[in-house]
Amino acid sequence: MLIGVVVMAALGAVALYDSGRMGREQAAAGECLAVAPAAAVALFSYDYRSFDASVSGGRSFAAGSFADEYAQTTAALKDAAIKEQAVVTAQAGSVGIISSGSDHAEVLVYLNQYRRNVNITGEKVDQNRVVLTMTRVGGQWKVTGAQAI
């Protein structure tokens, strides 16, 4: 009988631990879903007239090696964006969690990019799906990877 009580107590403790862990992971997923649209818009939008400010806004959501990659990519893009008078306005649609833990998540973002430049008549729309890898850094969710699919 004592063994049965000990086993039941152990199972209860495991269930309580799992419940707490799942609650933390669900909260983290919710936080990522709240941040991901703004991050995607900032990272994938720019305006040749305020290019550095646009990039700075995107950089505020990036961390780790992805922040370095973002800086290199946008630096390489700057001259062409100015020459072509490019304006790219991103708009995040639906978002969803692919996978998550308490300090990381992969988020699928449906993203439209509205493009205007001197080589285009009117405005073009690119419809994209992007997976953002998000990591908790210093208490904030940052993008540590982005992959178009």
Secondary structure, DSSP 8 states (H G I E B T S, - for coil): -HHHHHHHHHHHHHHHHHHHHHHHHHHHHHHHHHHHHHHHHHHT-EEGGGHHHHHHHHHTTB-HHHHHHHHHHHHHHHHHHHHTT-EEEEEEEEEEEEEE-SSEEEEEEEEEEEEE-TTSSS-EEEEEEEEEEEEEETTEEEEEEEEE-
